[in-house]
């Protein structure tokens, strides 16, 4: 399993599967091969839905965003 955290607060967002992580990697731009964080906004979540993101991953990301319009997440195995 892969752990997602809010990069700014360090709070745990939850755990995702390897296939959910691969979905994020495929959808988002990495700054380097060792990059393990992503900045997300509401428009990106809509694109994820359109591109077939599963409901569990979407729920975690929406909860991480809360009432804000963006969040930076990081992952670790």
MIZALO-171539 format. One line per 5 residues: number of its first residue (from 1); their letters; for each residue z, x, y of N, C-alpha, C. Coordinates in steps of 0.02 Angstrom, whole numbers. Each point is the difference from the previous one (the first is absolute). Example, Ala and Ser with C-alpha at 12.3 -4.5 7.8 and 13.67 -1.06 7.14 Angstrom:
<nodes>
1 = as = 390 660 -284 0 -45 59 0 45 60 | -36 -18 53 3 42 59 37 -39 55 .
</nodes>
This chain:
<nodes>
1 = xxxxx = 0 41 -59 0 -41 59 0 44 63 | -23 -30 54 -6 34 64 45 -37 49 | 40 36 38 45 -29 48 -32 0 69 | 2 -58 34 -24 -6 69 61 -2 46 | -5 35 57 53 -1 50 -29 -9 69 .
6 = xxxxx = 40 -28 44 -18 -3 71 9 71 27 | -52 29 25 4 71 22 47 8 59 | 3 -48 45 43 6 59 74 -7 -16 | 17 -46 -44 70 -14 -14 26 30 -65 | -46 17 -45 20 25 -65 20 -55 -49 .
11 = xxxxx = -3 -63 23 19 -56 -42 -50 -10 -57 | 26 -16 -58 -42 -13 -57 -38 -66 9 | -64 2 -15 -41 -61 2 -3 -30 -70 | -4 43 -49 -3 -22 -69 -40 48 -42 | -12 -19 -62 -38 41 -46 -67 -33 -15 .
16 = xxxxx = -50 42 -7 -67 -24 -17 -26 39 -60 | -50 -27 -32 -30 32 -58 -50 53 22 | -21 40 -47 -51 51 13 -65 -34 23 | -17 -57 -29 -62 -34 20 5 -28 71 | 59 -23 20 10 -24 69 -5 59 48 .
21 = xxxxx = 28 57 -18 -6 60 42 -73 20 6 | -37 -2 -55 -70 18 2 -39 -47 46 | 18 -64 0 -31 -47 46 11 22 72 | 61 18 18 15 24 68 -40 63 16 | -2 47 -46 -36 62 11 -74 -14 11 .
26 = xxxxx = -27 -47 -39 -72 -17 7 -14 -35 66 | 47 -39 26 -10 -39 60 13 38 65 | 43 50 -3 23 32 61 -22 73 4 | -1 25 61 -22 68 12 60 48 -4 | -9 53 -37 52 51 -4 -20 59 44 .
31 = xxxxx = 49 28 34 -13 56 45 -9 65 -38 | 29 4 -60 -6 59 -42 12 -20 -72 | -12 46 -46 11 -15 -71 73 -11 -16 | 44 27 41 72 -8 -13 31 -57 41 | -41 -37 36 24 -54 42 30 -56 -43 .
36 = xxxxx = 61 -21 16 33 -52 -38 27 -55 47 | -31 -7 57 22 -54 45 -60 -35 31 | 10 -63 16 -52 -41 29 27 -44 56 | -38 -8 52 15 -46 54 -38 -64 -14 | 34 -57 2 -30 -64 -15 11 -48 58 .
41 = xxxxx = -49 -46 10 9 -54 48 -22 -66 -33 | 9 -54 35 -16 -66 -28 -73 -7 -21 | -46 27 40 -71 -4 -17 -14 35 -67 | 34 55 -13 -10 36 -63 23 -43 -59 | 55 -37 10 23 -43 -54 -51 -54 -16 .
46 = xxxxx = -33 -27 51 -53 -49 -12 -57 31 -40 | -18 61 17 -54 35 -36 21 13 -73 | 63 19 -10 24 10 -69 -8 -63 -40 | 18 -58 29 -7 -64 -35 -73 -12 -19 | -45 11 48 -72 -10 -11 -26 46 -55 .
51 = xxxxx = 30 59 -6 -23 49 -49 37 -5 -67 | 40 -53 -8 29 -14 -66 68 29 -14 | 39 16 52 68 25 -11 41 -53 -38 | 41 23 -47 39 -49 -37 58 -27 42 | 24 -58 -21 51 -36 39 65 39 7 .
56 = xxxxx = 20 36 -52 63 38 3 -3 55 53 | -55 37 2 -9 52 50 -1 -30 70 | -36 -55 9 -4 -32 66 68 -24 23 | 39 -27 -45 67 -23 17 44 57 24 | -2 56 -35 39 59 21 -21 24 69 .
61 = xxxxx = -65 4 12 -25 26 64 16 -49 57 | -7 -64 -13 17 -49 52 74 1 16 | 42 7 -51 72 4 12 17 64 39 | -34 55 -16 12 63 35 -17 -6 74 | -52 -38 15 -22 -8 68 47 -47 39 .
66 = xxxxx = 31 -46 -36 46 -47 32 -34 -39 55 | 33 -5 57 -28 -38 56 -42 44 46 | -5 64 -16 -40 46 41 -74 -5 -16 | -39 38 37 -72 0 -10 -25 61 -37 | 45 49 -14 -20 61 -34 61 32 -33 .
71 = xxxxx = -15 44 -47 53 38 -35 -32 63 -28 | 39 53 -3 -23 60 -34 40 6 -64 | -36 6 -56 32 5 -65 -13 69 -29 | 43 20 -46 -12 60 -39 15 -15 -72 | -31 39 -45 11 -11 -71 21 65 -33 .
76 = xx = 36 -9 -56 18 59 -41 8 -22 -72 | -19 45 -44 5 -14 -72 67 25 -25 .
</nodes>
